[in-house]
Amino acid sequence: MFTKTLLILAGLLTGQANDAQTQAPARAAQVQAASAGDKATATKSSKLSDPAQVVARVQEFYIDTQRLTALFRQIYTNTTFGKKSVSDGKLWVKKPGKMRWDYRGSQKKVKKSFISDGTTLWAVEHDNQQVFKKNLEDDMLPVAVSFLYGKGDLARDFRPALDTSNKYGKKSDYVLELTPRKPSAQYKTLYLVVDPGNFRVKESVVIEASGNTNHFRFFSPDTRAGIQDAWFFFNEKRFKNYRMVEPDAPKSGTARAR
């Protein structure tokens, strides 16, 4: 579930175009048309009241975002035991479908990383000298993850509502409460805290099926920073002493370690 959460968030941050790029222009036109009406509505009132309009504006923002770097803080809460764990790090995302999350330890040393080139995901645990390798092309991912690969649509895949409980974000923020239209075994609800000025996602909260919460806050976003494609590939030859675990191979047996 943890890596699924990162894929969900990266998808929301990037919103990759379709591989054939045949559906993306049509989707962009739909979002822009909806957004034009939303902007007209917004001029009449200080804040949008329709959650569908907020969703359209969020998607419009990320259609135009090709790359992004940001610092993040993750707070994971285990509701059963009442325990919280706090992690800090930096993320890089780039279309189409590339992401990297580096978690840093007490002395700013990278402790673990989640790296994906869009087809393969490597979960690297430096302390344990272990790597989990996942094939994303063969894996059937939930609809929230498919948004990363240009096949998802927030309005189509989720029932949106505006949360006014003030539990997340600031009073001036939009807080989207997204419930999957098709029940998911991984999560019940996804909350997005949205900046009312530019409709960028500032925070995201995944409520897992177990009731545990995975809360991410994003800081110092940069959509113009230079990002190298090599950062989204894990060079296995450089880490020959790391144990490689491949859950997808062989298909008919148990996970393979080498």
C-alpha positions as CSV (number, residue, x, y, z in Angstrom):
1,M,0.0,0.0,0.0
2,F,2.9,2.4,0.8
3,T,4.3,2.3,-2.8
4,K,0.7,2.6,-4.2
5,T,0.3,5.8,-2.1
6,L,3.4,7.3,-3.7
7,L,2.2,6.4,-7.2
8,I,-1.2,8.0,-6.4
9,L,0.5,11.2,-5.3
10,A,2.9,11.3,-8.2
11,G,0.0,10.8,-10.6
12,L,-1.8,13.7,-9.1
13,L,1.3,15.9,-9.2
14,T,2.1,15.1,-12.9
15,G,-0.9,13.9,-14.8
16,Q,0.9,12.2,-17.6
17,A,-0.3,12.5,-21.2
18,N,-1.4,9.4,-23.0
19,D,1.2,7.4,-24.8
20,A,-0.3,7.9,-28.2
21,Q,-1.2,11.5,-27.3
22,T,-4.5,11.0,-29.0
23,Q,-6.8,11.5,-26.1
24,A,-4.8,14.2,-24.2
25,P,-5.7,17.1,-26.5
26,A,-9.4,16.3,-26.2
27,R,-9.1,16.0,-22.5
28,A,-7.2,19.2,-22.3
29,A,-9.9,21.0,-24.3
30,Q,-12.6,19.6,-22.0
31,V,-10.8,20.8,-18.9
32,Q,-10.1,24.2,-20.5
33,A,-13.7,24.7,-21.5
34,A,-14.9,23.8,-18.0
35,S,-12.2,26.0,-16.5
36,A,-13.3,29.0,-18.6
37,G,-16.8,28.7,-17.1
38,D,-15.3,28.2,-13.7
39,K,-13.2,31.4,-14.0
40,A,-16.2,33.4,-14.9
41,T,-18.0,32.0,-11.9
42,A,-15.1,32.8,-9.7
43,T,-15.1,36.4,-10.7
44,K,-18.6,36.7,-9.3
45,S,-17.8,35.1,-6.0
46,S,-14.7,34.9,-3.9
47,K,-14.7,31.1,-3.9
48,L,-15.9,28.2,-6.0
49,S,-18.7,26.2,-4.4
50,D,-18.9,23.4,-6.9
51,P,-16.4,20.6,-6.2
52,A,-16.5,19.6,-9.9
53,Q,-15.2,23.0,-10.8
54,V,-12.3,22.7,-8.3
55,V,-11.4,19.3,-9.8
56,A,-11.4,20.8,-13.3
57,R,-9.1,23.6,-12.2
58,V,-6.7,21.2,-10.5
59,Q,-6.4,19.0,-13.6
60,E,-5.9,22.1,-15.8
61,F,-3.0,23.2,-13.6
62,Y,-1.3,19.8,-13.9
63,I,-1.9,19.4,-17.6
64,D,0.5,22.3,-18.1
65,T,3.0,21.0,-15.5
66,Q,5.8,19.0,-17.2
67,R,8.1,18.6,-14.3
68,L,8.2,19.4,-10.6
69,T,10.5,19.2,-7.6
70,A,9.4,19.7,-4.0
71,L,10.3,19.0,-0.4
72,F,7.9,16.8,1.5
73,R,7.0,15.8,5.0
74,Q,5.0,12.5,5.5
75,I,3.1,11.7,8.6
76,Y,1.8,8.2,8.8
77,T,-0.7,7.4,11.6
78,N,-1.5,3.9,12.7
79,T,-5.0,4.4,14.2
80,T,-5.0,0.9,15.8
81,F,-1.9,1.5,18.0
82,G,-2.2,5.3,18.0
83,K,1.4,5.7,16.7
84,K,2.7,8.3,14.3
85,S,5.9,8.3,12.2
86,V,7.3,11.4,10.6
87,S,9.6,11.4,7.5
88,D,11.2,14.1,5.4
89,G,12.6,14.1,1.9
90,K,12.6,15.5,-1.6
91,L,10.7,14.4,-4.7
92,W,11.1,14.8,-8.4
93,V,8.4,14.1,-11.0
94,K,8.6,14.4,-14.7
95,K,6.2,13.5,-17.6
96,P,5.7,10.9,-18.8
97,G,5.3,8.9,-15.6
98,K,8.7,9.4,-14.0
99,M,9.2,9.9,-10.2
100,R,11.7,9.8,-7.5
101,W,11.2,10.1,-3.7
102,D,14.3,10.3,-1.5
103,Y,13.8,9.9,2.2
104,R,16.6,11.4,4.3
105,G,17.9,10.4,7.7
106,S,19.1,12.6,10.6
107,Q,22.3,13.7,8.8
108,K,20.6,14.3,5.4
109,K,21.8,11.0,4.1
110,V,19.4,9.2,1.7
111,K,17.9,6.4,3.8
112,K,15.5,5.0,1.2
113,S,14.3,5.8,-2.3
114,F,11.3,5.1,-4.5
115,I,12.4,5.4,-8.1
116,S,10.3,4.9,-11.3
117,D,11.0,5.4,-15.0
118,G,7.3,4.9,-15.8
119,T,7.6,1.1,-16.4
120,T,9.6,-0.1,-13.4
121,L,9.5,0.8,-9.8
122,W,12.5,0.3,-7.5
123,A,12.0,0.6,-3.7
124,V,15.5,0.9,-2.4
125,E,16.3,0.4,1.3
126,H,19.9,1.5,1.8
127,D,20.1,0.6,5.5
128,N,19.1,-3.0,4.7
129,Q,20.9,-3.1,1.3
130,Q,17.8,-4.4,-0.3
131,V,15.8,-3.4,-3.4
132,F,12.2,-4.4,-4.3
133,K,11.6,-4.3,-8.1
134,K,8.1,-4.0,-9.5
135,N,6.9,-4.1,-13.1
136,L,4.3,-1.4,-13.5
137,E,3.4,-2.4,-17.1
138,D,2.0,-5.8,-16.1
139,D,0.5,-4.7,-12.8
140,M,-3.2,-3.9,-12.7
141,L,-3.1,-0.6,-10.8
142,P,-6.1,1.1,-9.2
143,V,-7.8,4.0,-10.9
144,A,-6.1,6.6,-8.8
145,V,-2.7,5.2,-9.9
146,S,-3.8,5.0,-13.6
147,F,-4.1,8.8,-13.6
148,L,-0.2,8.8,-13.5
149,Y,-0.2,7.0,-16.9
150,G,-2.7,9.3,-18.6
151,K,-5.6,6.8,-18.4
152,G,-7.2,8.2,-15.3
153,D,-9.7,11.0,-14.8
154,L,-10.4,12.5,-11.3
155,A,-13.9,13.5,-12.2
156,R,-14.7,10.1,-13.8
157,D,-13.0,7.9,-11.2
158,F,-14.0,9.8,-8.0
159,R,-17.0,11.4,-6.4
160,P,-15.8,14.8,-5.4
161,A,-17.0,16.9,-2.5
162,L,-15.7,19.9,-0.7
163,D,-14.7,19.2,2.9
164,T,-15.5,22.1,5.3
165,S,-14.5,20.5,8.6
166,N,-11.2,22.5,8.7
167,K,-9.4,19.3,9.6
168,Y,-6.9,19.7,6.8
169,G,-5.3,22.8,5.3
170,K,-6.0,26.5,6.0
171,K,-9.4,28.1,6.1
172,S,-8.8,29.7,2.8
173,D,-7.8,26.5,1.0
174,Y,-10.1,24.2,-1.0
175,V,-10.2,20.7,0.5
176,L,-11.4,18.1,-1.9
177,E,-12.8,14.9,-0.5
178,L,-12.5,12.2,-3.2
179,T,-14.3,8.9,-2.8
180,P,-13.5,6.2,-5.4
181,R,-16.6,5.4,-7.5
182,K,-15.4,1.7,-7.6
183,P,-14.5,0.4,-4.1
184,S,-10.8,0.0,-3.6
185,A,-9.1,-2.6,-1.3
186,Q,-6.3,-0.1,-0.7
187,Y,-8.0,3.1,0.4
188,K,-11.3,4.6,1.3
189,T,-10.9,8.3,0.7
190,L,-8.4,10.7,-0.7
191,Y,-8.2,14.3,0.5
192,L,-6.5,17.0,-1.5
193,V,-5.7,20.4,0.0
194,V,-5.6,22.9,-2.9
195,D,-4.1,26.3,-3.1
196,P,-7.0,28.7,-4.1
197,G,-4.6,31.0,-6.0
198,N,-3.2,28.5,-8.6
199,F,-5.0,25.2,-7.8
200,R,-1.8,23.4,-6.9
201,V,-2.0,20.5,-4.5
202,K,-0.4,21.5,-1.2
203,E,-1.3,18.5,0.9
204,S,-2.7,15.1,0.3
205,V,-4.2,12.6,2.7
206,V,-4.9,9.0,1.9
207,I,-7.3,7.2,4.3
208,E,-6.5,3.5,4.0
209,A,-9.1,0.8,4.1
210,S,-7.7,-0.1,7.6
211,G,-8.4,3.5,8.8
212,N,-4.7,4.4,8.9
213,T,-3.8,7.8,7.4
214,N,-0.9,8.7,5.1
215,H,-0.5,12.5,5.1
216,F,1.9,14.4,2.8
217,R,2.7,18.1,2.9
218,F,4.6,19.7,0.0
219,F,7.0,22.6,0.3
220,S,9.1,24.8,-2.0
221,P,7.6,23.5,-5.3
222,D,9.6,24.3,-8.4
223,T,8.2,23.6,-11.9
224,R,11.2,24.9,-13.8
225,A,14.1,23.1,-12.2
226,G,16.4,21.1,-14.4
227,I,15.7,17.4,-14.0
228,Q,17.8,14.6,-15.6
229,D,16.2,11.4,-16.9
230,A,19.0,9.4,-15.3
231,W,17.6,10.3,-11.8
232,F,14.6,8.1,-12.5
233,F,16.6,4.9,-13.2
234,F,18.2,2.6,-10.6
235,N,21.5,1.3,-11.8
236,E,21.5,-2.3,-10.4
237,K,25.1,-2.9,-11.5
238,R,26.3,-0.2,-9.2
239,F,24.7,-1.9,-6.2
240,K,25.6,-5.6,-6.8
241,N,25.8,-6.2,-3.0
242,Y,22.2,-5.2,-2.6
243,R,19.6,-8.0,-2.3
244,M,17.1,-7.8,-5.2
245,V,13.6,-8.9,-4.6
246,E,11.2,-9.2,-7.6
247,P,7.6,-10.1,-6.6
248,D,6.6,-10.4,-10.3
249,A,9.1,-13.1,-11.3
250,P,8.5,-15.9,-11.8
251,K,4.8,-15.4,-12.5
252,S,3.7,-18.9,-11.3
253,G,5.9,-19.0,-8.2
254,T,6.9,-17.0,-5.2
255,A,8.9,-13.8,-5.3
256,R,12.4,-14.2,-6.6
257,A,15.4,-12.8,-4.6
258,R,18.9,-12.6,-6.0
